[in-house]
Amino acid sequence: MKNYLVKIIIGFLLLTFQTAFAQQKINWNGYLQYRFSDNYLNQTNFSVRRAKFWINGLLPSNEGNWGYKLQAIFHQQVKFQFLLQDVLINYKTNSFEVTAGQFVPDFSLQRKQPDYVIPLDERANVVNALVPGAETMARDIGIELKVADDKIGSVSFGFFNGNGANTVSNKRNFLYVNRGSIFLLNNSDSKLELGYNLSYRDAHDLQFSKIFGNNFSFTGNDFRFGFEGKLNLGNFELQSEYIEAHIGNQKAYGYYALADYLFASKNLITLSVEQLKDFNPTTVDDPWYVIAYSYLIKGNDIKLSLNNKFQFTTDRTNSLTTLQIQYFFN
């Protein structure tokens, strides 16, 4: 079974590259996030937070219904290696889309938003910890159907192997994901969108390190759900999510809410509050408060950001300041 799946992945890659080069229409993209951070106690460092590269396009040329994407990320945390993130092919016509390969399942509003366009340097802790596949870059291998209407909303259904990205296993951890959203307000000046998320799998010896901590394997029912909302009024944006994960008979949950305002076309102010309650006894579950400013030198292509985070506990105040430059190229 393992060799069979590996051959399918290799064959898919070769076919995608062969077809793409034959069409001579490959879009190269990438971006770099370079960061300085300080927690005012014992951690001060410079880091390459993200360095992503991908190619994508349509088949044939720019007018086809078939699309593809290959994406890799440079991870200094994993011995400075490039890791494969997205390997997908999709078919889209009118409001109907099917995607197959390795990609982010349609669960959580913020997790589907590219990190280079979100107003903060990082996604909320609840999103990073509680989405399916959180331990493997939020990716999984499977197939997903999505029906969307720009005026009404969207609904998607996905079926994945449940073992995570870049993983071949004979264990049956099949993952089912469903997400839906509806526009209550949708015009050129304002939008109000509400949505929900559902996922389920019968897990066998899976490690949910972002929920339990390291060295803990779980077997049993893994059910997660969430609610989300987003409001746009001109240059003002308000966005929030609540996610709950039932892992066996235990419950982890959390939320975030952020508001941002763009003024003078290049200045973005963001305020946020977030909280995550997990099963790891070494983490602090009190809320984090964030005040951030971004100067959009060239939109999101070249952006300078300053984020200040604060957490107030019974005996101390935790804080973290990050200064980040983002450069997008293609």
Phi, psi and omega per residue, in radians:
M1 nan -0.735 -3.128
K2 -1.087 -0.858 -3.134
N3 -1.107 -0.611 -3.139
Y4 -1.111 -0.775 3.136
L5 -1.178 -0.690 3.115
V6 -1.068 -0.737 3.127
K7 -1.109 -0.649 3.118
I8 -1.116 -0.782 -3.123
I9 -1.122 -0.794 3.140
I10 -1.101 -0.758 3.120
G11 -1.093 -0.676 3.112
F12 -1.114 -0.759 3.114
L13 -1.066 -0.823 -3.115
L14 -1.105 -0.742 3.139
L15 -1.132 -0.710 -3.141
T16 -1.107 -0.822 3.138
F17 -1.119 -0.747 -3.116
Q18 -1.074 -0.785 -3.128
T19 -1.180 -0.738 -3.111
A20 -1.097 -0.808 -3.141
F21 -1.145 -0.612 3.118
A22 -1.093 -0.619 3.121
Q23 -1.375 -0.298 3.128
Q24 0.962 0.683 3.125
K25 -2.439 1.372 -3.115
I26 -1.952 2.235 3.096
N27 -1.704 2.084 3.094
W28 -1.718 2.361 3.142
N29 -2.497 2.827 3.072
G30 3.118 2.884 3.049
Y31 -2.718 2.774 -3.097
L32 -2.241 2.361 3.034
Q33 -2.117 1.992 3.138
Y34 -1.908 2.304 -2.892
R35 -2.367 2.494 2.907
F36 -1.986 2.351 -3.133
S37 -2.429 2.638 -3.118
D38 -2.639 2.251 3.088
N39 -1.797 0.128 3.046
Y40 1.156 0.248 3.081
L41 -2.195 -1.272 -3.034
N42 -2.422 0.166 -3.111
Q43 -2.315 2.007 3.037
T44 -2.416 2.097 -3.072
N45 -2.724 2.776 2.934
F46 -1.822 2.505 -3.108
S47 -2.684 2.672 2.917
V48 -1.555 1.724 -3.050
R49 -1.180 -0.808 3.104
R50 -2.513 2.461 2.960
A51 -2.475 1.773 -3.054
K52 -2.007 2.545 3.111
F53 -2.422 2.420 3.099
W54 -2.673 2.761 3.002
I55 -2.140 2.525 3.097
N56 -2.684 2.953 3.131
G57 3.016 -3.094 3.128
L58 -2.004 2.619 3.112
L59 -2.164 2.211 -0.117
P60 -1.439 2.616 3.071
S61 0.817 -2.354 -3.087
N62 -1.735 0.062 -2.990
E63 -2.113 0.176 -3.086
G64 -1.512 2.955 3.069
N65 -1.614 -0.265 -3.122
W66 -1.656 2.348 3.094
G67 -2.258 2.853 -3.136
Y68 -2.533 2.779 3.065
K69 -2.698 2.344 3.014
L70 -2.197 2.178 -3.087
Q71 -2.370 2.414 3.080
A72 -2.285 2.714 3.137
I73 -2.244 2.486 3.056
F74 -1.536 2.099 -3.073
H75 -2.039 1.905 3.081
Q76 -1.308 -0.359 3.107
Q77 -1.246 -0.375 -3.129
V78 -1.964 1.083 3.062
K79 0.967 0.673 3.062
F80 0.948 0.819 -3.120
Q81 -1.857 2.735 2.946
F82 -1.549 2.267 3.121
L83 -2.029 2.399 3.110
L84 -1.295 2.213 3.123
Q85 -1.846 -1.166 -3.075
D86 -1.917 2.269 2.978
V87 -2.400 1.699 -2.995
L88 -2.492 2.750 2.987
I89 -2.350 2.456 -3.108
N90 -2.438 2.716 3.102
Y91 -2.129 2.232 -3.073
K92 -2.384 2.316 3.053
T93 -2.583 2.232 -3.086
N94 0.925 -2.019 -3.099
S95 -1.800 0.191 -3.020
F96 -1.974 2.315 -3.132
E97 -2.519 2.364 3.052
V98 -2.144 2.276 3.135
T99 -2.161 2.372 3.122
A100 -2.370 2.530 3.127
G101 2.284 -2.558 3.087
Q102 -1.915 2.128 -3.074
F103 -2.882 -3.130 -3.138
V104 -1.438 2.052 3.064
P105 -1.031 2.622 -3.087
D106 -1.352 1.433 3.126
F107 -2.521 2.072 3.134
S108 1.558 2.213 3.111
L109 -1.064 -0.885 -3.060
Q110 -1.220 -0.539 -3.122
R111 -1.230 -0.446 3.086
K112 -1.498 -0.175 3.075
Q113 -1.466 2.263 3.120
P114 -1.008 2.449 -3.077
D115 -1.150 -0.379 -3.127
Y116 -1.375 -0.125 3.109
V117 -1.933 -0.227 3.132
I118 -1.226 2.616 -2.998
P119 -1.319 -0.162 3.108
L120 -1.970 2.857 -3.122
D121 -1.209 -0.439 -3.120
E122 -2.378 2.652 2.967
R123 -1.210 2.839 -3.132
A124 -1.117 2.614 -3.130
N125 -1.025 -0.651 -3.113
V126 -1.133 -0.613 3.107
V127 -1.242 -0.799 -3.128
N128 -1.120 -0.488 -3.037
A129 -1.695 -0.584 -2.923
L130 -1.872 -0.097 3.066
V131 -1.267 2.621 3.067
P132 -1.032 2.410 -3.136
G133 1.369 0.297 -3.076
A134 -1.019 -0.556 -3.083
E135 -1.348 -0.250 -3.129
T136 -2.191 1.027 3.066
M137 1.045 0.431 3.115
A138 1.146 0.193 -3.115
R139 -1.765 2.760 3.031
D140 -2.650 2.973 -3.106
I141 -1.886 2.172 -3.124
G142 3.102 -2.705 -3.115
I143 -2.411 2.549 -3.056
E144 -2.487 2.410 3.079
L145 -1.942 2.327 3.137
K146 -2.351 2.328 3.034
V147 -2.074 2.149 -3.033
A148 -2.372 2.572 3.047
D149 -2.338 2.223 -3.052
D150 -1.074 -0.382 -3.107
K151 -1.757 -0.510 -3.020
I152 -1.735 -0.895 -3.079
G153 2.600 -2.721 -3.081
S154 -2.676 2.826 3.024
V155 -2.559 2.468 -3.125
S156 -2.412 2.647 3.085
F157 -2.351 2.252 -3.115
G158 -2.262 2.581 3.084
F159 -2.262 2.117 -3.015
F160 -2.289 2.845 -3.132
N161 -1.265 -0.356 3.027
G162 1.395 0.006 -3.140
N163 -1.652 -0.141 3.105
G164 1.753 3.129 -3.093
A165 -1.328 2.605 3.062
N166 0.928 0.597 -3.080
T167 -2.245 2.247 3.036
V168 -2.007 2.105 -3.081
S169 -2.561 2.591 3.080
N170 -1.520 -0.045 -3.131
K171 -1.288 2.458 -3.127
R172 -1.587 1.626 3.120
N173 -2.072 0.679 -3.030
F174 -0.914 2.322 -3.061
L175 -1.980 2.287 3.098
Y176 -1.999 2.254 -3.068
V177 -2.270 2.412 3.097
N178 -2.430 2.341 3.095
R179 -2.429 2.467 3.096
G180 -2.482 2.645 3.114
S181 -2.591 2.719 -3.135
I182 -2.489 2.456 3.071
F183 -1.564 2.098 3.010
L184 -1.555 -0.354 3.101
L185 -2.554 2.262 -3.069
N186 -2.755 1.698 3.037
N187 -2.538 -3.026 -3.037
S188 -1.172 -0.425 -3.070
D189 -1.776 -0.416 -3.046
S190 -2.648 2.605 3.110
K191 -2.499 2.450 3.042
L192 -2.334 2.040 -3.089
E193 -2.158 2.297 3.073
L194 -2.106 2.567 -3.096
G195 -2.708 3.044 3.122
Y196 -2.417 2.832 3.102
N197 -2.413 2.469 3.094
L198 -2.424 2.483 2.999
S199 -2.642 2.618 3.124
Y200 -2.633 2.499 2.944
R201 -2.726 2.655 3.003
D202 -1.644 1.701 -2.961
A203 -1.416 2.543 3.085
H204 -2.318 1.884 3.079
D205 0.966 0.824 3.075
L206 -1.712 2.505 3.124
Q207 -1.754 1.951 3.064
F208 -1.739 1.262 -3.020
S209 -1.147 -0.474 -3.130
K210 -1.394 -0.111 3.079
I211 -1.923 -0.828 -3.085
F212 -1.669 -0.370 -2.916
G213 1.719 -3.086 -3.080
N214 -1.378 2.823 3.014
N215 1.063 0.749 3.072
F216 -2.433 2.123 3.130
S217 -1.877 2.410 -3.085
F218 -2.051 2.427 3.019
T219 -2.284 2.222 -3.129
G220 2.556 -2.866 -3.101
N221 -1.371 2.283 3.096
D222 -2.103 1.786 -3.113
F223 -2.125 2.261 -3.113
R224 -2.345 2.557 3.073
F225 -2.591 2.858 3.137
G226 -2.808 2.869 3.076
F227 -2.257 2.582 -3.055
E228 -2.535 2.741 3.093
G229 -2.700 2.572 3.128
K230 -2.532 2.305 3.138
L231 -2.176 2.246 3.057
N232 -2.107 2.164 3.075
L233 -2.282 1.619 -3.083
G234 1.100 -2.109 -3.138
N235 -1.558 0.052 3.132
F236 -1.778 2.429 3.134
E237 -2.375 2.392 3.068
L238 -2.268 2.247 -3.076
Q239 -2.481 2.457 -3.112
S240 -2.672 2.664 3.070
E241 -2.563 2.617 2.978
Y242 -2.235 2.277 -3.131
I243 -2.275 2.409 3.130
E244 -2.291 2.342 -3.141
A245 -2.123 2.110 3.063
H246 -1.762 1.788 -3.126
I247 -1.816 1.753 -2.978
G248 1.136 -2.210 3.131
N249 -1.772 0.291 3.117
Q250 -1.941 2.697 -3.073
K251 -2.261 2.166 2.970
A252 -1.935 2.526 -3.094
Y253 -2.735 2.903 3.108
G254 -3.112 3.094 -3.088
Y255 -2.682 2.920 2.900
Y256 -2.600 2.721 3.020
A257 -2.524 2.254 -3.141
L258 -2.367 2.574 3.079
A259 -2.308 2.371 3.106
D260 -2.404 2.691 -3.127
Y261 -2.438 2.269 3.125
L262 -1.764 2.160 3.114
F263 -2.274 2.618 -3.111
A264 0.975 0.491 3.015
S265 1.179 -0.340 -3.065
K266 -2.181 -0.080 -3.040
N267 -1.977 2.134 -3.088
L268 -2.120 2.102 3.089
I269 -1.851 2.325 -3.104
T270 -2.309 2.343 3.007
L271 -2.102 2.422 -3.076
S272 -2.609 2.626 2.975
V273 -2.347 2.455 -3.121
E274 -2.624 2.693 3.129
Q275 -2.646 2.487 3.088
L276 -2.365 2.236 3.032
K277 -1.982 1.916 -3.096
D278 -1.998 -2.897 -3.107
F279 -1.818 0.123 -3.087
N280 -1.567 2.022 -3.079
P281 -1.212 -0.225 -3.105
T282 -1.542 -0.174 -3.134
T283 -1.648 2.699 3.115
V284 -1.733 2.211 -3.002
D285 -1.656 0.054 3.138
D286 -1.195 2.714 -3.095
P287 -1.142 2.678 2.988
W288 -1.877 2.460 3.088
Y289 -2.049 2.355 -3.026
V290 -2.203 2.326 2.971
I291 -2.129 2.163 -3.032
A292 -2.385 2.633 3.050
Y293 -2.360 2.356 3.087
S294 -2.229 2.363 3.029
Y295 -1.845 1.989 -3.066
L296 -1.518 1.543 -3.088
I297 -1.077 -0.757 3.051
K298 -2.467 1.187 -3.056
G299 1.031 -2.444 3.055
N300 -1.471 -0.091 -3.141
D301 -1.207 -0.742 3.053
I302 -2.289 1.961 -3.001
K303 -2.433 2.357 3.063
L304 -1.956 2.197 -3.031
S305 -2.231 2.492 3.030
L306 -2.200 2.067 -3.126
N307 -2.044 2.336 3.067
N308 -2.168 2.108 -3.122
K309 -2.002 2.478 3.139
F310 -2.373 2.447 3.077
Q311 -2.340 2.184 -3.074
F312 -1.870 1.989 3.100
T313 -1.851 -3.099 -3.093
T314 -1.194 -0.456 -3.050
D315 -2.167 -0.035 -3.137
R316 -2.863 2.993 3.047
T317 -2.068 2.114 3.065
N318 -1.633 2.496 -3.136
S319 -2.541 2.719 3.117
L320 -2.639 2.221 3.086
T321 -2.031 2.310 3.093
T322 -2.256 2.434 3.031
L323 -2.102 2.152 -2.992
Q324 -2.346 2.409 3.003
I325 -1.949 2.316 -3.121
Q326 -2.063 2.284 3.127
Y327 -2.277 2.113 -3.117
F328 -1.835 2.374 -3.140
F329 -2.443 2.682 3.058
N330 -2.763 nan nan
